[in-house]
């Protein structure tokens, strides 16, 4: 499931969203669906030296720890 970065053509804000199935995101700020999409950087979890868990710094939606932007309003 890819995480995409979007830029809203209506209000100019940028946000990220986890896209599953046929879900079509809307801007969490103005609810516009007039969006431009780009693939975002990879998010990962791996085992570091000594078995410690290492995570990438950004969350799934870029604004919190939610796995989708549909439920967090970011």
C-alpha positions in Angstrom: 0.0 0.0 0.0 1.7 3.2 -1.2 1.9 6.4 0.8 1.4 9.3 -1.5 2.1 13.0 -1.1 -0.6 15.3 -2.4 -0.8 19.0 -3.2 -4.3 20.5 -3.2 -5.0 22.7 -6.2 -7.8 24.5 -4.4 -6.0 25.6 -1.2 -2.3 24.8 -2.0 -1.7 22.7 1.1 0.4 19.6 1.0 -0.4 16.3 2.9 0.3 12.6 2.8 -2.1 9.7 2.7 -2.0 5.9 2.8 -3.9 4.8 -0.3 -5.7 1.4 -0.2 -7.9 -0.1 -2.8 -10.0 2.4 -4.8 -9.9 5.0 -2.1 -9.8 8.5 -3.6 -8.5 11.0 -1.0 -9.7 14.6 -0.5 -7.9 17.5 1.0 -8.3 17.4 4.8 -8.4 21.2 5.0 -10.9 22.1 2.3 -12.3 18.7 1.2 -11.3 19.3 -2.5 -10.6 16.3 -4.7 -8.6 18.4 -7.1 -5.2 17.0 -6.1 -1.8 16.4 -7.6 -0.1 13.2 -6.5 3.5 12.2 -6.1 5.1 9.1 -4.5 6.4 9.9 -1.1 9.6 8.6 0.6 9.7 5.0 1.8 8.7 4.4 5.4 10.2 1.4 7.1 10.9 -0.5 10.3 14.0 -2.6 10.7 16.2 -4.2 13.3 19.2 -2.2 14.1 22.5 -3.2 15.7 21.8 -5.4 18.8 18.2 -6.2 17.7 16.9 -2.7 18.5 13.9 -1.6 16.4 14.6 1.4 14.1 11.8 3.3 12.5 11.8 6.0 9.8 11.0 9.4 11.2 7.7 10.3 9.6 4.3 8.7 10.3 2.0 7.2 7.7 0.1 10.3 7.1 2.8 12.8 8.0 0.8 14.5 10.8 0.4 11.9 13.5 0.7 8.2 14.2 -2.5 7.1 12.4 -2.2 4.5 9.6 -4.5 6.5 7.3 -5.3 10.1 6.8 -9.0 9.4 6.7 -9.3 9.0 10.4 -6.9 11.6 11.7 -8.0 14.8 9.9 -4.4 15.8 8.9 
